[in-house]
Amino acid sequence: MFANSLWQAQKLLHGTQSHIVLPLGLVATASILVLYKHWKDDQGGDPTKTFLALIVVQMLPLVFLEKKILSCPDPVSMLSRFGSKVLPRGMEYLETFTCMQLRSEPAIVINWQQFTKHAESLKPMHAENGFLKILPKPEEGEVKKAELMLSHPFSVNEYYKSAQFDFAQNIFECAAETEDCFQRGPSAMGKLATGSRRVYKLTEDGKLMYDMFLRTEGSEDFVHHLHCELEKQPDLAS
């Protein structure tokens, strides 16, 4: 009974035909209080009246936003136009990752291309393009130094200058942790990335698995950003 009453109250306040009822009611109440304090003000400068008047002024644009947002058929989509892009937790996507070896001496140079799209709508989501260079250093051992340079369509370039490729374990690790590892164009938006780490591993059954960790401005910690598992497609094999 109580839960049903709350549900009915919510529908009354935020129903499809009454987006503006609650905010207008709050503004009207605050306005009445301002007028009441004005009539009762015998000192000629009641700070409470000034405080209430400021609240009314600040609430007016919120009434407009309430009307616009709740009358929109897709409020989340509308808000995403004004905020930074955030990948929702648990979102599934499809990824195509293509590597083409350009040369093998003196260093191994690979063209790196990656494209993602939404798993259901197949709408393009992200892409990156660049080059992986595996250096012939050190001469001994299976672990070689490497460099990874990537460009993104949101006007950001990344330079993973701390990287290594372990041929024995089939693991590639790279990190961009200093300011000079990132280049932002004039139209770049969203939070400023201050660090990025990636770990790629080729499993025994032929899967390529990788995890990516990000650090953004104002934080000192790396946060796990995504996990991906890729399988080699026979029709794309060279």
Secondary structure as UniProt FT lines:
FT   HELIX           2..14
FT   TURN            16..17
FT   TURN            19..20
FT   HELIX           21..39
FT   HELIX           47..71
FT   HELIX           75..80
FT   TURN            81..82
FT   TURN            89..90
FT   STRAND          93..103
FT   STRAND          108..118
FT   TURN            119..121
FT   STRAND          124..134
FT   STRAND          143..152
FT   TURN            153..155
FT   STRAND          156..166
FT   TURN            167..170
FT   STRAND          171..176
FT   HELIX           179..181
FT   STRAND          182..184
FT   TURN            186..187
FT   STRAND          193..202
FT   TURN            204..205
FT   STRAND          207..216
FT   TURN            217..218
FT   STRAND          223..231
FT   HELIX           234..236
//
